[in-house]
Amino acid sequence: MYWRKQNERFVRPVRWLVAMLDDEIVPLEFAGIRSGDHSRGHRRLSSGPVKVPRAGKAYIDALHAAKVLARTEREQQIRKALDAATRMIPGARWREDAALLDAVVNLTEWPSAILGSFDREFLELPQEVLVTVMRDHQKYFAIEDSKGRLLPNFLAVLNTDGDPEGLIRHGNERVLRARFNDARFFWQTDQKHPLRERVSWLRNVTFQKDLGSYYEKTLRVQRLCSWLTETLRQSGTAVRPGVVHKAACLAKTDLTTELVKEFTELQGIVGGLYAGVQELDKGMPNATRQLIADTIYDQYRPESAEDAVPRAVEGAVLSIADKADTIAGMFALGLQPTGSKDPFALRRQANGIVKTIAEHKLPIGLGQLLTLSRETYKGAAAETKFKRDFDYEEAIRAFFRERLEFYLREQLAFAYDVVDAVLAAGADDVVDTVARAGAVSEVRGSTDFASISIAFKRIKNILRQAHETGKQIAAGPQADLLREDAEKQLRAQILEIAQSVGALGQAREYSRALTEISRIRPAVDAFFDKVMVMVEDEQLRANRLALLQTLLKEFSTIADFSEIVTEGKS
């Protein structure tokens, strides 16, 4: 909420403000409120202001007396209350939900929990529908048996001492019953129009005001899916193009259903559930229909860093194509994320693409994927809205490099210098980059590798200085210009080892390739000990610079070793 000034924002009206260091008030002001040493307790279970004698335990004790628990204590209290209420049902457990728990912790001050129930007949609805109604609309926790099957009960967290007369429980049950009745009515009503009939209805559902309808998006995603499935087939990956094509055709049709209109959190999921119970094509085997249903169900996965990727390759293809189409269109319009602002969640969707490719080990190049995604808009009305003074290819490349860096560092926990090193050698093939990062991490602590990293830093510095001072570098080292035994030996080693490293790199046996590269260490050390690179003889200097440049080029395909941190090593 905004107050008198644009920079005065808070989720609720600010009534008081406590700011203390030990027993002294820290003078400050926000939204016209000056800090003091008086707070307030629970609005129903306490009355009047509460004096805070000093920061720390005394503050916590003062609020506790006024029926307000500190946050960490509040979470522990809620967990205990949920456990106690659940024990009333033998063999039951409440379904762990970190996001919901965080929400109710922040919504309460003096929490307790009650156990409620609903008619068993509602269990005929898919559990995804029931849990969404309880979780997202009512902030209730679901209860399941030891096998994970939903039970006709729920837990509600109250912000009061309890519900001795059962009035709050009864009210919650009544509200939930009405919600479930609505969901059942929408489910039954939606079956009157099967998904295949709803495809044409997507013409009237806007995807984005400048990018057209969801019907147009469906056609683009189908074209992308065709390219992706053919790419996978040529690489030997097992995938069913017909399943992907059918799923892509029906993927967005649930946006026209009453159930999704009421419970928007279920988009995609509802489409998958409906596809699993409807006749998609006459004579279609049940296993094929279920795979199509699963593909539709998984289309938005992963929705976060912690979320699982689509279960099958077909779902992965649809998920990647759908996200790539959105990112390509938004970037072409110039709506890419800036700073901390990302209103279209493009970073999250790009993270999803990277994670899906990595975990399914798909041979998909990011550059070609996003180039083709942009090309599917050709000839469409949306293309007339695209920015002309904008380098789409460069923006997309930089954006996905950043997302791949995030995946390597934050999710796979590779060291920052390892990530910098492998990304400098290429950031288009996600699976290959992950494999290279793993190999470099294995060897980065060895003496030979540290020595090579130091040598590569030195080589890069020499070549950079040569460029800056206008020194000529030959196209390649010539054997007849090699004078010293050390430079002759280095060239011979480069030719021999580069061939072996190249073959191992083609096979993605990067650990063995790095072991091969470490063999060149003695020749490199001898070269720098015995050979002066920046000599007066221009031809000789150019040849030696070319030798170093060849060394750098041949052995930087796995990683730029100069990026590896080697402080304290010599």
N, C-alpha and C positions, 0 to 999 in steps of 0.2 A: 504494500500500500504506500502511496505517496503522501507526504505531509506538506508542510508549508513551503518547503524547498525541494527541488528535484532530487537532491542527493540524500534526502531524509526518507529512507524506505525501511519498512519493517512489516512482518506478516500480519501483525495485529496492532490495534491502537496502543501506544506506549503510555502507561499510567504512572509508572514509577521507575526509578533507576538506582541501583546500588552499585557503587564502585569504591572498593576499599583496599588499602594495603595495610596489613596487620589491623590496628584499631583506628587508623586514620582514613577519613573520607578523601578519595581522589576527586578533585573538583573537575567536572566536565558537564557538558550539556548536549542533549539530543532531542530533537523535535519539541523544543521548548521546555523540556523537563531537566531539572538540575539533579545531579547525583546526590545521594544521601546515605544514611545508614538504616533506613526502614524499608522492609519488604512487606509482602502480604502472603497469607497462607491460602489454603483451599477455600474456594468461595462459599461452600456450603458447610463444611465441617469446622471452620474456624471463623473468627470475626476480628476486625480491627487490624491495624498495622502491627508488624512484628519487628522489633528492634534487633539489629544484627550487631552483637558486641565487637566482633572482629572477624576478619577473613579466616577461612580454614574450617576446622572442625566445629568451632562455635557457630559459624554460619549454618552448617549442615544440621546441627542440633536444634538451632532456633527454628528452622523451617520444619524439621521433623515434628516439633511440638505443635506446629501449626498445620499438621497433616499434609506436608509436602515432602516427598522422598527425593533425594538426589538422583540424578539420571542413572548412574551405574547401579545403585541400590534398587531403583525402580525396575530396571530390566530383570534383576535377580528375583524381585518380588513377583513380577508377572510370570516368569517361568515357573516359580514354585506354585503359584495359584493355578496355572494351566495344568501342571502335573497333578495337583491335588484334585481338581475337578474331573480330570480324565480318569483317575483311579476309580471313580464311581461306576465305570463300565469295565468289567473284567476283560483283560486282554487287549484293551484299546490303547491308542497313542494319538496324541495330537500331531498333525502334520507340520513339520518344521518349515517355517517361512520367514527368512531373515528380513525381507523387506517389510512384511506385515508387522513383524515384531518391532522393528524400528519405528514404524508409524504409530503403533499404539503406545509405545514408550513415550513418544513425544506428545501424544494426545492426553496423557493422564498425569496426575500428580500423586494420588493415593489409590493405587489400582487394586482391584480384586477381579476374580473371574467367576462366571456362571456357566453352567452346562445347560444347553437347550436341546430341543429335538424337533424333527419335522417328520411328516408322513413318509413311510417307507416307499410308497408308490412313486415318489419323486426320484428314487434311485434308478428308475427306468431311463431317465435322461442321462446323457453322457456326463461323466464326472467333471470334464473340463467346464461344462456349463454351470454345474452346481457350485464348484469351487470358485469360479469367477464371480458368481453372484454373491457368495459368502465373503470372499476375500476383498474384491474391489469395490463392491457396493455397500457392504455392511460392516466390513472390518472384522469378520468372524474367522476363527480358525476352524479348519476342517478336522474331522476325527476319522481314523481308519483302524482296521483290525490288523492283526500281526502279519497278514499277507498283503497289506497295502490297499485293501478294498475299502471304499468309502462307507461309513456308517451313517445312519439317519440322525446324526447329532452334530452339534457345533459348540464352540466356546466363544463367549463374548467377554471382552475386557471392559470393566466398568471403572469410572473415576469416583468411586465412593466406597464406603466400608463393606457393602454387600447388598444382598437382595433377600432379606429374611422372609418376606411375604410372597416372593415370587412374582411380583408385579412387573419388574423390569424384564424378567425371563419371558413372561407371557407376552409382553409387548414385542420383544424381539422375535419370538416365534411367529407372531401374527404378521409382522412385516416380511419375514423371510418366506412365509407361506404364500403371500401375495406375489412376491418376486418370482418364486418358483412357478406359480401358476401362469404368470406372464411368459416366462421362458418356455413352458410346455406349450402354451397356445401358439407362440411364435414358431416353435419347432414344427408343430403339426400344420400350421398355415403354410410355411415355406415349402413343405413337401408337395403342395399342389402345383408348383412350377419347378420342374427339375433344373439342375444347373445348366444343362445344354441349351435349355430354352432361354436362359438368362444372359447368354453371351451377347446377344444383340442389344439387351437393355443397357449394357455398359457404354453405349454411345451417349447416354444421358447422364453419365457419372463422370465428373471432371477429375482428371488426375492432377493437373496443375494448370492454372489459367492460360499460360503461354505454351504449354506442351500438349494440350488437347485432352481427349477423353481416355478413360481406361480401356476402351475398345481399341484405340490406336496404340496404346501402350502394350496391350495384349499381342497385337500383330508384330510389334517390334521385338518383344521378348521371344516370341516364337521363332523369328528369324535368327536371333542371337543363339537360342537354344539349338537350332539346327547346326549352326557353325560349331558350337561347343561340342555337341555329340559327335560330329564328324571328326573333329580334332582328336577327341578321346579315342574313337574307334581306330583311327590311323595309328595311334600310339600303342594300341593293344589293350586299352582299358575297356572292360566289359560295361556296356551301357545299352539301354533299350530306347532307341530314338522315338518309337511310337508312344511309349509311356510318357516321355518328356513332352512330346508335342501335345498330347491330349491334356496333360496336367497344365501346361502353359495356357492352353485354350480356356480352361475352366478356372484357372487360379484366382481370378479377381471377381468371379461371378457372385461370391457370397457377399460382396458389398451391396448387392441389391436385395438381400434377404432382410426380413424383419428382425431376426435374431441378432444380426450384426448391427443393425441400426440401433437396437436397444442396448446391446452389449458390444461396443466397438472394440473392446480389448480382444474379442474372439475372432477378429478377421483372419482369414487364412485357416485357422483351426476349424471354424464352422464349415468352410468349403471342403476341408479334408473329411470331416465327419459326414457331411451330406454325400460326398462322393462314395463313401464306404457303404452307404445304405441304399443308394439309388442305382437304377439300371443305366449305365452310361452308354453302352452300345449293346444291341442284341447279340447274344452268344458270347459275350466277353467272359473269359474265365474269371472266377472269383479272385484268384491270386493276382491277376493283372489289374483288376479293379482296385484291389487293396493297395497295390504298389502305387497306382495313380493317386489314390486317396492320401497315402503317406507323403507322396511328393508335394501335393497341394498343402497338406498340413504343415510341412516343414519349410515352406517357402520363405518365411520371414526369419528363420534361424540363421546364424545366432543373433539374438537381439542385444546381447551384451558380451563382455569379455568372459563372463562365467558361464554363459549359455552354451549348450551343446550345438554342434553343427548338424545339418540334416543327416538322417540315418543312412540313406542310400545315395549312390552316385547320382541317380536321377533327381533326387531332391536337391543335391548340391548344385547340379547344373541349373535348375530353375532358380534357386536362391541367388546364385552368382549373376545370372542373366538379368533378373529383376532389379537387383541392386545396381548393376553396371548401367542399365538403361536410365535409372533415376540420376545417378551421379553424372553421366555424360550429358543429359539434358540440362541439369542445373548448372554445370560448369559452362556449357555452351551459352547459356543465358547470362553468364557472369555472376551467378549466385553461389559461388564457392564459399566455404567457411572463411571467416576473417577473425583473427585473434581468438577470443574465447566464444565468439558467436557462431553458432551452427544451427540455425532455425530448422533446416531440413534434415538434420541428423545424418549428414553425409559422411562424417568421420566414422560414426558407428557402423554405417553400411559398408564403408570401405574396410573397416576392421573385420567385418563379417566375411567379406570376399577373401581377404588375406588368410584368415583363420580356416575357412572352408577349403581353400586350395591346399593349404599346408597339411591339414589333418586328413584330407582324402588323397593327398599326394597326386594332384592333378597336373598334367603337363600343359598348363595354360599360361601364356605370356600376358602380363598385365597391360603392356603397351598395345598389343594387337587387340586385346579384348576391348579396351576403352576406345581405340580408334574405330573398330567396327561398331561399337555402341553409338558413337557419334554419327557414323555413316547411315545407320538405320533411320535417321531423321531426314535424310535427303528427299527433297521433293514434297515434304509435308509442310503444312502451314506454319508449324512451329519453327521451321528453319529460318523463316523470314524475321523471326524475333532474335536470332542468335547474334552475339556481338561479333563484329568484323575486326575490330582493333584489339584482338585478344589472342594470345598464343595458347590455344587449347592444349596442344600436345605437351608443351613444356609445363603448363600448369598441372595437368593430370600426372605427368611423370613425377614432379616434385611432391605432389599430394600423396601419391601411393608410396613413394620412397619413405615419406614421413610415417605413413601407416605401417609399412613393413618394419621400420625401425622400432616403432612402438611395440609391435608384436614380438620382435626378437628380444627387446630389452625388458619389457614389462610382463610379458606372458611366458616367455621361455627363459628369462633371467640370464641372458648372455651379458658379459661385461661390455661396457660402452665402447671400449677400444676395439674389441672383437667385432662388434656390430659395425662400427665406422669402417673397419678394414674390409669386411666382406661386401658392404654396400658400395664401397668405392670401386669394387671389381665387377659390379653389376647388381641391379635391383629389380629386374624384370621377371625372372623366374623364381617364384616364391619357394618352391620345394628345393631347388638347387641352392638358393641362398641359405636356407635353414641347414642343409647338409654341410655347406662350406663353413658356416658358423660353428657347427658342432665339431668339425675336424680341427679348425684353428684353436678352439677352446681346449682341445685335448693336448695340443703340443705347445701352447704359448708359454708354458713355464720352463721348457727345456733350454739348456745352455746354447745349443746350436741355433734354435729358433730365435732366441734373444739376440744372438750375434748377427744373424741374418737381418733381423729387424733394424738393428743399429746401422748395418751396412746399407740397407735400402734407404734409410733416412739420409745418410751421407750422399748416396748416389743422387737422390732427388734434389738435394741442395746444390750439388755440383751442376746438374743439368739446368736447374732453375737459374743459377748464376750465369751459366753460359748463355742462356736465352736473354737474360736481362742485359748482358754486356755485348750482345751481338756476335758471340762466338759461333763459328760455323760447326754444325754437326753433320757428319757424313750420313748418307742414306743407310749404310750398313758397314760393319767392320770388314776391311779387306785384309786377307791373310798376308799379302806381301808387304803390308805396312806394319805388321806386328814385329817389334824389335826385341822385347824382353821375353824371357822364358815364361814369366808369370802371366803376361797377357796372352801368350800363345796357349798356355795351359787353361786359362779361364775361358777362352773362346772354345777350346775343345770340350771342356766340361759343359758349357752352355749347350752346344750342339747335341751332345750325348744325352744330358739329363732332360733337356726340353722335350725331346722326342718321347721319352718315357713318361714325363709329367703330363704331356698332352694326351697320351693314350689312357692314362689313369684318370685324367680329368673327364674324358669322354665317357668313361665307365662310372663316373661319379665316385670313384674310390679315392676320396680326398685325403684321408688319413695316410694312405700309402703314398699319394702324390706329395704330401708335405714332407714325408720322410725322405723321399727322393730329392726334394729341393734342399733339404738340410745337408745333403752330400756335397753341395757346392761351396759350403762354408770355407774349407781350407783354401780353395782356389781364390775366393774373394779376399780372404785375409792376406794371402800372399801377394795379390795384385796391389792392394793398398800399401803393403809394406815395401814393395820393390819398384812400383811404377808411379811416375809423376804424370798426372793426367794433363794439367794445364801448362804444358811446355810451350816454348816460343815457336817451335816448328808448327805452322798452321795445319798442315796436312796430317801430321802425326797426332796433333791434339784432336782434330776432327774425327780421326779414326778411333781414338781411345774413348772419346765421348760417345761415339756410335756404339762401341762395345758395351759401355755402361747402359746406354739406352736400350739395347737389345736385351741385356740381362734383366732390366726392369720390366720390359714388355713381356718377355717370355714367362716370367715367374710371378706376374701380378694378376693372373687370370682367376686364381682362387681367392686372393685377398691382397689388399695393398698393405704389405707388411710394415711399411713405414708408419702406419697409423697405430701400431701396437705400442703401448706404453712400456718403456724399458728403463725407467729411472733406477739408478743405483746399480745398474749392470754395465759391465764393460767387456 
